[in-house]
């Protein structure tokens, strides 16, 4: 599991000129998941989800996520 920085995820999406739906489609995940991650309603995500989001955004996962429990 990875802790998600909601603000950094949203900033990366905006910098990529993508809507939440665009990101969800590109990453192959549900739009509702992207929405909940950005709003902080989900604070952790599985590694595969983080990798899919990062790949869709063209950035490293560490730009918006860190392993759960890491300082």
Residue pairs with C-beta under 8 A, 6 or more apart in sequence:
1 44
1 45
1 46
1 47
1 67
1 68
2 44
2 45
2 46
2 47
2 50
2 61
2 65
2 66
2 67
2 68
3 43
3 44
3 65
3 66
3 67
3 68
3 70
4 37
4 42
4 43
4 44
4 45
4 50
4 64
4 65
5 64
5 65
5 66
6 37
6 38
6 39
6 40
6 43
8 63
8 64
9 37
9 38
9 53
9 64
9 65
10 38
12 57
12 59
12 63
12 64
13 19
13 20
13 23
13 34
13 38
13 57
16 23
16 57
16 58
18 26
18 56
18 57
20 31
20 34
20 35
20 38
21 31
21 34
23 34
23 53
23 56
23 57
24 30
24 31
24 33
24 34
25 31
26 56
27 34
27 49
27 52
27 53
27 55
27 56
28 52
29 49
29 52
29 53
33 42
33 45
33 49
34 53
36 42
37 45
37 53
44 68
45 53
45 65
50 61
50 64
50 65
51 61
53 61
53 64
54 60
54 61
54 63
54 64
54 65
57 63
